Amino acid sequence: MKTNDGSRFSLILALLAGALIFGLASVWLNIGRMDMAYDIRNMEKELDRRRTVTAKLEVERNNLLSPYRLGELAKELRLVVPEPGQIRRVTEQ
């Protein structure tokens, strides 16, 4: 009867050790998942911020290069359209 009790005790001990290892592995994987979710959320915020900055810069660039704006700037600087003889073209040799 003692051998039967000893095998039951070692079986229960092995099951408890397996349950403990399984529980610790589950907690470790959950912590890793939460860290990854936090990193993904931060990357999404950074991507949104960069998209917003890119959109604002495109609007500003289009504003600065608009024909009306360039015409007003040319008037302010007293620039005129060059005559055909005033334009020089540099060619590569």
PDB file of N, CA, C and O in Angstrom, chain B, residues numbered from 101:
ATOM      1  N   MET B 101       0.810  -1.185   0.000  1.00  0.00           N
ATOM      2  CA  MET B 101       0.000   0.000   0.000  1.00  0.00           C
ATOM      3  C   MET B 101       0.860   1.259   0.000  1.00  0.00           C
ATOM      4  O   MET B 101       0.452   2.279  -0.554  1.00  0.00           O
ATOM      5  N   LYS B 102       2.034   1.208   0.606  1.00  0.00           N
ATOM      6  CA  LYS B 102       2.902   2.378   0.666  1.00  0.00           C
ATOM      7  C   LYS B 102       3.394   2.774  -0.720  1.00  0.00           C
ATOM      8  O   LYS B 102       3.534   3.967  -0.987  1.00  0.00           O
ATOM      9  N   THR B 103       3.658   1.838  -1.599  1.00  0.00           N
ATOM     10  CA  THR B 103       4.117   2.175  -2.948  1.00  0.00           C
ATOM     11  C   THR B 103       3.021   2.885  -3.725  1.00  0.00           C
ATOM     12  O   THR B 103       3.305   3.774  -4.527  1.00  0.00           O
ATOM     13  N   ASN B 104       1.798   2.509  -3.499  1.00  0.00           N
ATOM     14  CA  ASN B 104       0.666   3.155  -4.153  1.00  0.00           C
ATOM     15  C   ASN B 104       0.522   4.588  -3.662  1.00  0.00           C
ATOM     16  O   ASN B 104       0.276   5.486  -4.467  1.00  0.00           O
ATOM     17  N   ASP B 105       0.669   4.825  -2.357  1.00  0.00           N
ATOM     18  CA  ASP B 105       0.597   6.176  -1.799  1.00  0.00           C
ATOM     19  C   ASP B 105       1.746   7.043  -2.308  1.00  0.00           C
ATOM     20  O   ASP B 105       1.563   8.228  -2.584  1.00  0.00           O
ATOM     21  N   GLY B 106       2.922   6.447  -2.429  1.00  0.00           N
ATOM     22  CA  GLY B 106       4.088   7.188  -2.929  1.00  0.00           C
ATOM     23  C   GLY B 106       3.926   7.579  -4.381  1.00  0.00           C
ATOM     24  O   GLY B 106       4.327   8.675  -4.771  1.00  0.00           O
ATOM     25  N   SER B 107       3.350   6.711  -5.189  1.00  0.00           N
ATOM     26  CA  SER B 107       3.152   7.056  -6.605  1.00  0.00           C
ATOM     27  C   SER B 107       2.065   8.108  -6.752  1.00  0.00           C
ATOM     28  O   SER B 107       2.152   8.964  -7.632  1.00  0.00           O
ATOM     29  N   ARG B 108       1.032   8.057  -5.895  1.00  0.00           N
ATOM     30  CA  ARG B 108      -0.004   9.091  -5.936  1.00  0.00           C
ATOM     31  C   ARG B 108       0.572  10.449  -5.516  1.00  0.00           C
ATOM     32  O   ARG B 108       0.278  11.478  -6.124  1.00  0.00           O
ATOM     33  N   PHE B 109       1.381  10.428  -4.485  1.00  0.00           N
ATOM     34  CA  PHE B 109       1.992  11.671  -4.005  1.00  0.00           C
ATOM     35  C   PHE B 109       2.886  12.281  -5.089  1.00  0.00           C
ATOM     36  O   PHE B 109       2.820  13.488  -5.325  1.00  0.00           O
ATOM     37  N   SER B 110       3.708  11.481  -5.745  1.00  0.00           N
ATOM     38  CA  SER B 110       4.582  12.007  -6.798  1.00  0.00           C
ATOM     39  C   SER B 110       3.767  12.457  -8.006  1.00  0.00           C
ATOM     40  O   SER B 110       4.154  13.417  -8.674  1.00  0.00           O
ATOM     41  N   LEU B 111       2.642  11.790  -8.309  1.00  0.00           N
ATOM     42  CA  LEU B 111       1.774  12.224  -9.403  1.00  0.00           C
ATOM     43  C   LEU B 111       1.143  13.583  -9.080  1.00  0.00           C
ATOM     44  O   LEU B 111       1.105  14.479  -9.924  1.00  0.00           O
ATOM     45  N   ILE B 112       0.653  13.717  -7.856  1.00  0.00           N
ATOM     46  CA  ILE B 112       0.052  14.992  -7.435  1.00  0.00           C
ATOM     47  C   ILE B 112       1.104  16.095  -7.434  1.00  0.00           C
ATOM     48  O   ILE B 112       0.835  17.220  -7.856  1.00  0.00           O
ATOM     49  N   LEU B 113       2.304  15.767  -6.956  1.00  0.00           N
ATOM     50  CA  LEU B 113       3.386  16.752  -6.943  1.00  0.00           C
ATOM     51  C   LEU B 113       3.762  17.167  -8.362  1.00  0.00           C
ATOM     52  O   LEU B 113       4.006  18.347  -8.618  1.00  0.00           O
ATOM     53  N   ALA B 114       3.811  16.211  -9.282  1.00  0.00           N
ATOM     54  CA  ALA B 114       4.127  16.518 -10.685  1.00  0.00           C
ATOM     55  C   ALA B 114       3.029  17.372 -11.309  1.00  0.00           C
ATOM     56  O   ALA B 114       3.323  18.305 -12.057  1.00  0.00           O
ATOM     57  N   LEU B 115       1.769  17.066 -11.012  1.00  0.00           N
ATOM     58  CA  LEU B 115       0.656  17.871 -11.532  1.00  0.00           C
ATOM     59  C   LEU B 115       0.685  19.295 -10.983  1.00  0.00           C
ATOM     60  O   LEU B 115       0.438  20.254 -11.715  1.00  0.00           O
ATOM     61  N   LEU B 116       0.990  19.427  -9.685  1.00  0.00           N
ATOM     62  CA  LEU B 116       1.091  20.767  -9.101  1.00  0.00           C
ATOM     63  C   LEU B 116       2.244  21.559  -9.713  1.00  0.00           C
ATOM     64  O   LEU B 116       2.111  22.753  -9.983  1.00  0.00           O
ATOM     65  N   ALA B 117       3.373  20.890  -9.929  1.00  0.00           N
ATOM     66  CA  ALA B 117       4.518  21.565 -10.556  1.00  0.00           C
ATOM     67  C   ALA B 117       4.168  21.971 -11.985  1.00  0.00           C
ATOM     68  O   ALA B 117       4.522  23.067 -12.420  1.00  0.00           O
ATOM     69  N   GLY B 118       3.477  21.101 -12.718  1.00  0.00           N
ATOM     70  CA  GLY B 118       3.053  21.439 -14.087  1.00  0.00           C
ATOM     71  C   GLY B 118       2.090  22.609 -14.097  1.00  0.00           C
ATOM     72  O   GLY B 118       2.198  23.502 -14.938  1.00  0.00           O
ATOM     73  N   ALA B 119       1.131  22.608 -13.149  1.00  0.00           N
ATOM     74  CA  ALA B 119       0.183  23.717 -13.061  1.00  0.00           C
ATOM     75  C   ALA B 119       0.893  25.018 -12.729  1.00  0.00           C
ATOM     76  O   ALA B 119       0.552  26.066 -13.277  1.00  0.00           O
ATOM     77  N   LEU B 120       1.873  24.964 -11.841  1.00  0.00           N
ATOM     78  CA  LEU B 120       2.633  26.160 -11.487  1.00  0.00           C
ATOM     79  C   LEU B 120       3.410  26.685 -12.683  1.00  0.00           C
ATOM     80  O   LEU B 120       3.414  27.885 -12.954  1.00  0.00           O
ATOM     81  N   ILE B 121       4.068  25.779 -13.394  1.00  0.00           N
ATOM     82  CA  ILE B 121       4.831  26.193 -14.582  1.00  0.00           C
ATOM     83  C   ILE B 121       3.893  26.765 -15.635  1.00  0.00           C
ATOM     84  O   ILE B 121       4.201  27.784 -16.253  1.00  0.00           O
ATOM     85  N   PHE B 122       2.745  26.115 -15.847  1.00  0.00           N
ATOM     86  CA  PHE B 122       1.767  26.612 -16.809  1.00  0.00           C
ATOM     87  C   PHE B 122       1.252  27.995 -16.406  1.00  0.00           C
ATOM     88  O   PHE B 122       1.117  28.877 -17.255  1.00  0.00           O
ATOM     89  N   GLY B 123       0.966  28.186 -15.130  1.00  0.00           N
ATOM     90  CA  GLY B 123       0.494  29.495 -14.650  1.00  0.00           C
ATOM     91  C   GLY B 123       1.540  30.577 -14.814  1.00  0.00           C
ATOM     92  O   GLY B 123       1.220  31.688 -15.237  1.00  0.00           O
ATOM     93  N   LEU B 124       2.796  30.269 -14.483  1.00  0.00           N
ATOM     94  CA  LEU B 124       3.863  31.265 -14.646  1.00  0.00           C
ATOM     95  C   LEU B 124       4.087  31.608 -16.119  1.00  0.00           C
ATOM     96  O   LEU B 124       4.314  32.765 -16.471  1.00  0.00           O
ATOM     97  N   ALA B 125       4.019  30.584 -16.972  1.00  0.00           N
ATOM     98  CA  ALA B 125       4.185  30.840 -18.406  1.00  0.00           C
ATOM     99  C   ALA B 125       3.042  31.703 -18.932  1.00  0.00           C
ATOM    100  O   ALA B 125       3.261  32.585 -19.762  1.00  0.00           O
ATOM    101  N   SER B 126       1.841  31.454 -18.459  1.00  0.00           N
ATOM    102  CA  SER B 126       0.685  32.244 -18.877  1.00  0.00           C
ATOM    103  C   SER B 126       0.837  33.706 -18.457  1.00  0.00           C
ATOM    104  O   SER B 126       0.553  34.611 -19.242  1.00  0.00           O
ATOM    105  N   VAL B 127       1.278  33.935 -17.233  1.00  0.00           N
ATOM    106  CA  VAL B 127       1.494  35.311 -16.752  1.00  0.00           C
ATOM    107  C   VAL B 127       2.592  35.988 -17.560  1.00  0.00           C
ATOM    108  O   VAL B 127       2.458  37.153 -17.936  1.00  0.00           O
ATOM    109  N   TRP B 128       3.668  35.275 -17.826  1.00  0.00           N
ATOM    110  CA  TRP B 128       4.791  35.845 -18.584  1.00  0.00           C
ATOM    111  C   TRP B 128       4.349  36.222 -19.999  1.00  0.00           C
ATOM    112  O   TRP B 128       4.709  37.287 -20.501  1.00  0.00           O
ATOM    113  N   LEU B 129       3.567  35.346 -20.639  1.00  0.00           N
ATOM    114  CA  LEU B 129       3.080  35.651 -21.983  1.00  0.00           C
ATOM    115  C   LEU B 129       2.104  36.818 -21.976  1.00  0.00           C
ATOM    116  O   LEU B 129       2.094  37.615 -22.913  1.00  0.00           O
ATOM    117  N   ASN B 130       1.285  36.932 -20.941  1.00  0.00           N
ATOM    118  CA  ASN B 130       0.344  38.047 -20.839  1.00  0.00           C
ATOM    119  C   ASN B 130       1.085  39.370 -20.663  1.00  0.00           C
ATOM    120  O   ASN B 130       0.698  40.379 -21.253  1.00  0.00           O
ATOM    121  N   ILE B 131       2.136  39.374 -19.866  1.00  0.00           N
ATOM    122  CA  ILE B 131       2.945  40.589 -19.697  1.00  0.00           C
ATOM    123  C   ILE B 131       3.588  40.978 -21.025  1.00  0.00           C
ATOM    124  O   ILE B 131       3.615  42.155 -21.384  1.00  0.00           O
ATOM    125  N   GLY B 132       4.106  39.988 -21.754  1.00  0.00           N
ATOM    126  CA  GLY B 132       4.691  40.272 -23.069  1.00  0.00           C
ATOM    127  C   GLY B 132       3.667  40.820 -24.045  1.00  0.00           C
ATOM    128  O   GLY B 132       3.969  41.718 -24.831  1.00  0.00           O
ATOM    129  N   ARG B 133       2.459  40.281 -23.998  1.00  0.00           N
ATOM    130  CA  ARG B 133       1.382  40.763 -24.877  1.00  0.00           C
ATOM    131  C   ARG B 133       1.019  42.198 -24.547  1.00  0.00           C
ATOM    132  O   ARG B 133       0.799  43.008 -25.448  1.00  0.00           O
ATOM    133  N   MET B 134       0.954  42.521 -23.258  1.00  0.00           N
ATOM    134  CA  MET B 134       0.620  43.890 -22.856  1.00  0.00           C
ATOM    135  C   MET B 134       1.722  44.869 -23.263  1.00  0.00           C
ATOM    136  O   MET B 134       1.429  45.981 -23.703  1.00  0.00           O
ATOM    137  N   ASP B 135       2.984  44.465 -23.120  1.00  0.00           N
ATOM    138  CA  ASP B 135       4.092  45.316 -23.558  1.00  0.00           C
ATOM    139  C   ASP B 135       4.013  45.571 -25.057  1.00  0.00           C
ATOM    140  O   ASP B 135       4.228  46.692 -25.516  1.00  0.00           O
ATOM    141  N   MET B 136       3.704  44.525 -25.815  1.00  0.00           N
ATOM    142  CA  MET B 136       3.608  44.673 -27.258  1.00  0.00           C
ATOM    143  C   MET B 136       2.443  45.583 -27.641  1.00  0.00           C
ATOM    144  O   MET B 136       2.572  46.401 -28.551  1.00  0.00           O
ATOM    145  N   ALA B 137       1.310  45.447 -26.955  1.00  0.00           N
ATOM    146  CA  ALA B 137       0.156  46.309 -27.219  1.00  0.00           C
ATOM    147  C   ALA B 137       0.495  47.768 -26.896  1.00  0.00           C
ATOM    148  O   ALA B 137       0.089  48.672 -27.626  1.00  0.00           O
ATOM    149  N   TYR B 138       1.225  47.999 -25.823  1.00  0.00           N
ATOM    150  CA  TYR B 138       1.639  49.353 -25.452  1.00  0.00           C
ATOM    151  C   TYR B 138       2.563  49.943 -26.529  1.00  0.00           C
ATOM    152  O   TYR B 138       2.409  51.101 -26.918  1.00  0.00           O
ATOM    153  N   ASP B 139       3.518  49.142 -27.003  1.00  0.00           N
ATOM    154  CA  ASP B 139       4.424  49.611 -28.060  1.00  0.00           C
ATOM    155  C   ASP B 139       3.665  49.912 -29.348  1.00  0.00           C
ATOM    156  O   ASP B 139       3.941  50.911 -30.011  1.00  0.00           O
ATOM    157  N   ILE B 140       2.715  49.057 -29.703  1.00  0.00           N
ATOM    158  CA  ILE B 140       1.927  49.275 -30.921  1.00  0.00           C
ATOM    159  C   ILE B 140       1.107  50.557 -30.790  1.00  0.00           C
ATOM    160  O   ILE B 140       1.016  51.332 -31.742  1.00  0.00           O
ATOM    161  N   ARG B 141       0.516  50.784 -29.628  1.00  0.00           N
ATOM    162  CA  ARG B 141      -0.269  52.000 -29.417  1.00  0.00           C
ATOM    163  C   ARG B 141       0.613  53.243 -29.549  1.00  0.00           C
ATOM    164  O   ARG B 141       0.200  54.238 -30.145  1.00  0.00           O
ATOM    165  N   ASN B 142       1.816  53.189 -28.997  1.00  0.00           N
ATOM    166  CA  ASN B 142       2.738  54.328 -29.119  1.00  0.00           C
ATOM    167  C   ASN B 142       3.152  54.544 -30.565  1.00  0.00           C
ATOM    168  O   ASN B 142       3.246  55.686 -31.015  1.00  0.00           O
ATOM    169  N   MET B 143       3.402  53.460 -31.305  1.00  0.00           N
ATOM    170  CA  MET B 143       3.775  53.603 -32.718  1.00  0.00           C
ATOM    171  C   MET B 143       2.623  54.171 -33.545  1.00  0.00           C
ATOM    172  O   MET B 143       2.850  54.965 -34.459  1.00  0.00           O
ATOM    173  N   GLU B 144       1.388  53.772 -33.234  1.00  0.00           N
ATOM    174  CA  GLU B 144       0.237  54.318 -33.945  1.00  0.00           C
ATOM    175  C   GLU B 144       0.084  55.814 -33.671  1.00  0.00           C
ATOM    176  O   GLU B 144      -0.229  56.584 -34.578  1.00  0.00           O
ATOM    177  N   LYS B 145       0.304  56.224 -32.421  1.00  0.00           N
ATOM    178  CA  LYS B 145       0.237  57.654 -32.094  1.00  0.00           C
ATOM    179  C   LYS B 145       1.315  58.433 -32.844  1.00  0.00           C
ATOM    180  O   LYS B 145       1.053  59.521 -33.358  1.00  0.00           O
ATOM    181  N   GLU B 146       2.532  57.876 -32.908  1.00  0.00           N
ATOM    182  CA  GLU B 146       3.622  58.524 -33.623  1.00  0.00           C
ATOM    183  C   GLU B 146       3.313  58.613 -35.117  1.00  0.00           C
ATOM    184  O   GLU B 146       3.599  59.627 -35.752  1.00  0.00           O
ATOM    185  N   LEU B 147       2.729  57.551 -35.678  1.00  0.00           N
ATOM    186  CA  LEU B 147       2.357  57.566 -37.094  1.00  0.00           C
ATOM    187  C   LEU B 147       1.298  58.618 -37.364  1.00  0.00           C
ATOM    188  O   LEU B 147       1.390  59.344 -38.354  1.00  0.00           O
ATOM    189  N   ASP B 148       0.291  58.716 -36.499  1.00  0.00           N
ATOM    190  CA  ASP B 148      -0.739  59.745 -36.652  1.00  0.00           C
ATOM    191  C   ASP B 148      -0.140  61.141 -36.548  1.00  0.00           C
ATOM    192  O   ASP B 148      -0.506  62.038 -37.308  1.00  0.00           O
ATOM    193  N   ARG B 149       0.777  61.323 -35.611  1.00  0.00           N
ATOM    194  CA  ARG B 149       1.422  62.634 -35.455  1.00  0.00           C
ATOM    195  C   ARG B 149       2.204  62.990 -36.716  1.00  0.00           C
ATOM    196  O   ARG B 149       2.139  64.122 -37.194  1.00  0.00           O
ATOM    197  N   ARG B 150       2.939  62.027 -37.249  1.00  0.00           N
ATOM    198  CA  ARG B 150       3.717  62.301 -38.457  1.00  0.00           C
ATOM    199  C   ARG B 150       2.831  62.567 -39.662  1.00  0.00           C
ATOM    200  O   ARG B 150       3.149  63.421 -40.490  1.00  0.00           O
ATOM    201  N   ARG B 151       1.723  61.845 -39.768  1.00  0.00           N
ATOM    202  CA  ARG B 151       0.790  62.098 -40.873  1.00  0.00           C
ATOM    203  C   ARG B 151       0.202  63.500 -40.768  1.00  0.00           C
ATOM    204  O   ARG B 151       0.033  64.185 -41.777  1.00  0.00           O
ATOM    205  N   THR B 152      -0.109  63.925 -39.544  1.00  0.00           N
ATOM    206  CA  THR B 152      -0.657  65.264 -39.337  1.00  0.00           C
ATOM    207  C   THR B 152       0.372  66.322 -39.726  1.00  0.00           C
ATOM    208  O   THR B 152       0.041  67.292 -40.408  1.00  0.00           O
ATOM    209  N   VAL B 153       1.617  66.138 -39.295  1.00  0.00           N
ATOM    210  CA  VAL B 153       2.679  67.094 -39.635  1.00  0.00           C
ATOM    211  C   VAL B 153       2.905  67.118 -41.144  1.00  0.00           C
ATOM    212  O   VAL B 153       3.098  68.189 -41.721  1.00  0.00           O
ATOM    213  N   THR B 154       2.882  65.953 -41.791  1.00  0.00           N
ATOM    214  CA  THR B 154       3.072  65.888 -43.241  1.00  0.00           C
ATOM    215  C   THR B 154       1.954  66.630 -43.964  1.00  0.00           C
ATOM    216  O   THR B 154       2.210  67.370 -44.914  1.00  0.00           O
ATOM    217  N   ALA B 155       0.724  66.435 -43.520  1.00  0.00           N
ATOM    218  CA  ALA B 155      -0.404  67.132 -44.146  1.00  0.00           C
ATOM    219  C   ALA B 155      -0.273  68.646 -43.972  1.00  0.00           C
ATOM    220  O   ALA B 155      -0.523  69.406 -44.907  1.00  0.00           O
ATOM    221  N   LYS B 156       0.120  69.079 -42.769  1.00  0.00           N
ATOM    222  CA  LYS B 156       0.289  70.519 -42.534  1.00  0.00           C
ATOM    223  C   LYS B 156       1.411  71.088 -43.399  1.00  0.00           C
ATOM    224  O   LYS B 156       1.282  72.186 -43.941  1.00  0.00           O
ATOM    225  N   LEU B 157       2.505  70.347 -43.530  1.00  0.00           N
ATOM    226  CA  LEU B 157       3.616  70.825 -44.353  1.00  0.00           C
ATOM    227  C   LEU B 157       3.238  70.884 -45.836  1.00  0.00           C
ATOM    228  O   LEU B 157       3.676  71.788 -46.548  1.00  0.00           O
ATOM    229  N   GLU B 158       2.433  69.936 -46.302  1.00  0.00           N
ATOM    230  CA  GLU B 158       1.986  69.980 -47.691  1.00  0.00           C
ATOM    231  C   GLU B 158       1.101  71.190 -47.950  1.00  0.00           C
ATOM    232  O   GLU B 158       1.205  71.836 -48.993  1.00  0.00           O
ATOM    233  N   VAL B 159       0.229  71.490 -46.992  1.00  0.00           N
ATOM    234  CA  VAL B 159      -0.628  72.675 -47.139  1.00  0.00           C
ATOM    235  C   VAL B 159       0.230  73.931 -47.160  1.00  0.00           C
ATOM    236  O   VAL B 159       0.006  74.817 -47.985  1.00  0.00           O
ATOM    237  N   GLU B 160       1.202  74.021 -46.270  1.00  0.00           N
ATOM    238  CA  GLU B 160       2.084  75.188 -46.224  1.00  0.00           C
ATOM    239  C   GLU B 160       2.896  75.316 -47.504  1.00  0.00           C
ATOM    240  O   GLU B 160       3.060  76.417 -48.030  1.00  0.00           O
ATOM    241  N   ARG B 161       3.408  74.191 -48.010  1.00  0.00           N
ATOM    242  CA  ARG B 161       4.184  74.210 -49.269  1.00  0.00           C
ATOM    243  C   ARG B 161       3.312  74.682 -50.422  1.00  0.00           C
ATOM    244  O   ARG B 161       3.731  75.518 -51.223  1.00  0.00           O
ATOM    245  N   ASN B 162       2.089  74.142 -50.507  1.00  0.00           N
ATOM    246  CA  ASN B 162       1.185  74.563 -51.585  1.00  0.00           C
ATOM    247  C   ASN B 162       0.840  76.041 -51.462  1.00  0.00           C
ATOM    248  O   ASN B 162       0.696  76.733 -52.469  1.00  0.00           O
ATOM    249  N   ASN B 163       0.708  76.523 -50.236  1.00  0.00           N
ATOM    250  CA  ASN B 163       0.429  77.941 -50.025  1.00  0.00           C
ATOM    251  C   ASN B 163       1.611  78.799 -50.479  1.00  0.00           C
ATOM    252  O   ASN B 163       1.427  79.817 -51.147  1.00  0.00           O
ATOM    253  N   LEU B 164       2.814  78.387 -50.116  1.00  0.00           N
ATOM    254  CA  LEU B 164       3.995  79.180 -50.473  1.00  0.00           C
ATOM    255  C   LEU B 164       4.280  79.156 -51.981  1.00  0.00           C
ATOM    256  O   LEU B 164       4.830  80.114 -52.523  1.00  0.00           O
ATOM    257  N   LEU B 165       3.910  78.072 -52.651  1.00  0.00           N
ATOM    258  CA  LEU B 165       4.189  77.960 -54.078  1.00  0.00           C
ATOM    259  C   LEU B 165       2.994  78.314 -54.958  1.00  0.00           C
ATOM    260  O   LEU B 165       3.044  78.114 -56.171  1.00  0.00           O
ATOM    261  N   SER B 166       1.930  78.834 -54.370  1.00  0.00           N
ATOM    262  CA  SER B 166       0.758  79.183 -55.172  1.00  0.00           C
ATOM    263  C   SER B 166       1.097  80.373 -56.083  1.00  0.00           C
ATOM    264  O   SER B 166       1.842  81.270 -55.690  1.00  0.00           O
ATOM    265  N   PRO B 167       0.545  80.370 -57.292  1.00  0.00           N
ATOM    266  CA  PRO B 167       0.834  81.470 -58.217  1.00  0.00           C
ATOM    267  C   PRO B 167       0.463  82.848 -57.651  1.00  0.00           C
ATOM    268  O   PRO B 167       1.188  83.818 -57.869  1.00  0.00           O
ATOM    269  N   TYR B 168      -0.643  82.938 -56.937  1.00  0.00           N
ATOM    270  CA  TYR B 168      -1.040  84.212 -56.361  1.00  0.00           C
ATOM    271  C   TYR B 168       0.001  84.701 -55.358  1.00  0.00           C
ATOM    272  O   TYR B 168       0.399  85.866 -55.389  1.00  0.00           O
ATOM    273  N   ARG B 169       0.437  83.816 -54.477  1.00  0.00           N
ATOM    274  CA  ARG B 169       1.437  84.175 -53.455  1.00  0.00           C
ATOM    275  C   ARG B 169       2.751  84.588 -54.105  1.00  0.00           C
ATOM    276  O   ARG B 169       3.369  85.572 -53.698  1.00  0.00           O
ATOM    277  N   LEU B 170       3.179  83.830 -55.124  1.00  0.00           N
ATOM    278  CA  LEU B 170       4.425  84.175 -55.809  1.00  0.00           C
ATOM    279  C   LEU B 170       4.298  85.499 -56.550  1.00  0.00           C
ATOM    280  O   LEU B 170       5.252  86.275 -56.608  1.00  0.00           O
ATOM    281  N   GLY B 171       3.110  85.763 -57.123  1.00  0.00           N
ATOM    282  CA  GLY B 171       2.887  87.052 -57.791  1.00  0.00           C
ATOM    283  C   GLY B 171       2.954  88.213 -56.817  1.00  0.00           C
ATOM    284  O   GLY B 171       3.548  89.249 -57.114  1.00  0.00           O
ATOM    285  N   GLU B 172       2.340  88.037 -55.647  1.00  0.00           N
ATOM    286  CA  GLU B 172       2.381  89.086 -54.625  1.00  0.00           C
ATOM    287  C   GLU B 172       3.809  89.311 -54.122  1.00  0.00           C
ATOM    288  O   GLU B 172       4.219  90.450 -53.901  1.00  0.00           O
ATOM    289  N   LEU B 173       4.549  88.244 -53.945  1.00  0.00           N
ATOM    290  CA  LEU B 173       5.936  88.366 -53.506  1.00  0.00           C
ATOM    291  C   LEU B 173       6.780  89.057 -54.573  1.00  0.00           C
ATOM    292  O   LEU B 173       7.646  89.870 -54.248  1.00  0.00           O
ATOM    293  N   ALA B 174       6.535  88.741 -55.839  1.00  0.00           N
ATOM    294  CA  ALA B 174       7.273  89.396 -56.931  1.00  0.00           C
ATOM    295  C   ALA B 174       6.965  90.894 -56.962  1.00  0.00           C
ATOM    296  O   ALA B 174       7.865  91.708 -57.176  1.00  0.00           O
ATOM    297  N   LYS B 175       5.700  91.261 -56.750  1.00  0.00           N
ATOM    298  CA  LYS B 175       5.358  92.692 -56.712  1.00  0.00           C
ATOM    299  C   LYS B 175       6.061  93.382 -55.541  1.00  0.00           C
ATOM    300  O   LYS B 175       6.572  94.494 -55.677  1.00  0.00           O
ATOM    301  N   GLU B 176       6.079  92.713 -54.403  1.00  0.00           N
ATOM    302  CA  GLU B 176       6.719  93.277 -53.211  1.00  0.00           C
ATOM    303  C   GLU B 176       8.209  93.504 -53.443  1.00  0.00           C
ATOM    304  O   GLU B 176       8.767  94.502 -52.986  1.00  0.00           O
ATOM    305  N   LEU B 177       8.845  92.589 -54.144  1.00  0.00           N
ATOM    306  CA  LEU B 177      10.280  92.694 -54.417  1.00  0.00           C
ATOM    307  C   LEU B 177      10.579  93.447 -55.723  1.00  0.00           C
ATOM    308  O   LEU B 177      11.733  93.548 -56.140  1.00  0.00           O
ATOM    309  N   ARG B 178       9.545  93.963 -56.346  1.00  0.00           N
ATOM    310  CA  ARG B 178       9.651  94.726 -57.606  1.00  0.00           C
ATOM    311  C   ARG B 178      10.338  93.907 -58.704  1.00  0.00           C
ATOM    312  O   ARG B 178      11.234  94.394 -59.392  1.00  0.00           O
ATOM    313  N   LEU B 179       9.902  92.669 -58.848  1.00  0.00           N
ATOM    314  CA  LEU B 179      10.421  91.817 -59.918  1.00  0.00           C
ATOM    315  C   LEU B 179       9.485  91.892 -61.113  1.00  0.00           C
ATOM    316  O   LEU B 179       8.275  92.055 -60.955  1.00  0.00           O
ATOM    317  N   VAL B 180      10.045  91.773 -62.301  1.00  0.00           N
ATOM    318  CA  VAL B 180       9.248  91.798 -63.535  1.00  0.00           C
ATOM    319  C   VAL B 180       9.581  90.563 -64.360  1.00  0.00           C
ATOM    320  O   VAL B 180      10.587  89.895 -64.125  1.00  0.00           O
ATOM    321  N   VAL B 181       8.730  90.275 -65.321  1.00  0.00           N
ATOM    322  CA  VAL B 181       8.955  89.137 -66.213  1.00  0.00           C
ATOM    323  C   VAL B 181      10.130  89.465 -67.120  1.00  0.00           C
ATOM    324  O   VAL B 181      10.167  90.555 -67.692  1.00  0.00           O
ATOM    325  N   PRO B 182      11.094  88.558 -67.273  1.00  0.00           N
ATOM    326  CA  PRO B 182      12.260  88.861 -68.111  1.00  0.00           C
ATOM    327  C   PRO B 182      11.898  88.890 -69.597  1.00  0.00           C
ATOM    328  O   PRO B 182      10.994  88.194 -70.058  1.00  0.00           O
ATOM    329  N   GLU B 183      12.629  89.707 -70.309  1.00  0.00           N
ATOM    330  CA  GLU B 183      12.463  89.777 -71.766  1.00  0.00           C
ATOM    331  C   GLU B 183      13.107  88.529 -72.377  1.00  0.00           C
ATOM    332  O   GLU B 183      13.949  87.900 -71.736  1.00  0.00           O
ATOM    333  N   PRO B 184      12.731  88.166 -73.587  1.00  0.00           N
ATOM    334  CA  PRO B 184      13.311  86.961 -74.203  1.00  0.00           C
ATOM    335  C   PRO B 184      14.831  87.000 -74.321  1.00  0.00           C
ATOM    336  O   PRO B 184      15.471  85.954 -74.215  1.00  0.00           O
ATOM    337  N   GLY B 185      15.417  88.142 -74.532  1.00  0.00           N
ATOM    338  CA  GLY B 185      16.864  88.236 -74.653  1.00  0.00           C
ATOM    339  C   GLY B 185      17.598  88.157 -73.319  1.00  0.00           C
ATOM    340  O   GLY B 185      18.814  87.968 -73.293  1.00  0.00           O
ATOM    341  N   GLN B 186      16.877  88.299 -72.220  1.00  0.00           N
ATOM    342  CA  GLN B 186      17.499  88.314 -70.902  1.00  0.00           C
ATOM    343  C   GLN B 186      17.696  86.898 -70.327  1.00  0.00           C
ATOM    344  O   GLN B 186      18.423  86.717 -69.350  1.00  0.00           O
ATOM    345  N   ILE B 187      17.071  85.941 -70.917  1.00  0.00           N
ATOM    346  CA  ILE B 187      17.127  84.574 -70.378  1.00  0.00           C
ATOM    347  C   ILE B 187      18.347  83.865 -70.972  1.00  0.00           C
ATOM    348  O   ILE B 187      18.517  83.815 -72.190  1.00  0.00           O
ATOM    349  N   ARG B 188      19.158  83.341 -70.128  1.00  0.00           N
ATOM    350  CA  ARG B 188      20.341  82.569 -70.543  1.00  0.00           C
ATOM    351  C   ARG B 188      20.139  81.111 -70.122  1.00  0.00           C
ATOM    352  O   ARG B 188      19.710  80.825 -69.004  1.00  0.00           O
ATOM    353  N   ARG B 189      20.452  80.213 -71.028  1.00  0.00           N
ATOM    354  CA  ARG B 189      20.331  78.783 -70.725  1.00  0.00           C
ATOM    355  C   ARG B 189      21.718  78.166 -70.740  1.00  0.00           C
ATOM    356  O   ARG B 189      22.489  78.365 -71.679  1.00  0.00           O
ATOM    357  N   VAL B 190      22.025  77.424 -69.704  1.00  0.00           N
ATOM    358  CA  VAL B 190      23.327  76.760 -69.607  1.00  0.00           C
ATOM    359  C   VAL B 190      23.131  75.326 -70.102  1.00  0.00           C
ATOM    360  O   VAL B 190      22.281  74.589 -69.603  1.00  0.00           O
ATOM    361  N   THR B 191      23.925  74.959 -71.078  1.00  0.00           N
ATOM    362  CA  THR B 191      23.830  73.599 -71.618  1.00  0.00           C
ATOM    363  C   THR B 191      25.026  72.782 -71.157  1.00  0.00           C
ATOM    364  O   THR B 191      26.117  73.313 -70.943  1.00  0.00           O
ATOM    365  N   GLU B 192      24.802  71.484 -71.007  1.00  0.00           N
ATOM    366  CA  GLU B 192      25.897  70.615 -70.623  1.00  0.00           C
ATOM    367  C   GLU B 192      26.686  70.216 -71.873  1.00  0.00           C
ATOM    368  O   GLU B 192      26.102  69.964 -72.927  1.00  0.00           O
ATOM    369  N   GLN B 193      28.019  70.159 -71.750  1.00  0.00           N
ATOM    370  CA  GLN B 193      28.845  69.781 -72.906  1.00  0.00           C
ATOM    371  C   GLN B 193      29.424  68.416 -72.728  1.00  0.00           C
ATOM    372  O   GLN B 193      30.146  67.932 -73.600  1.00  0.00           O
TER     373      GLN B 193
END
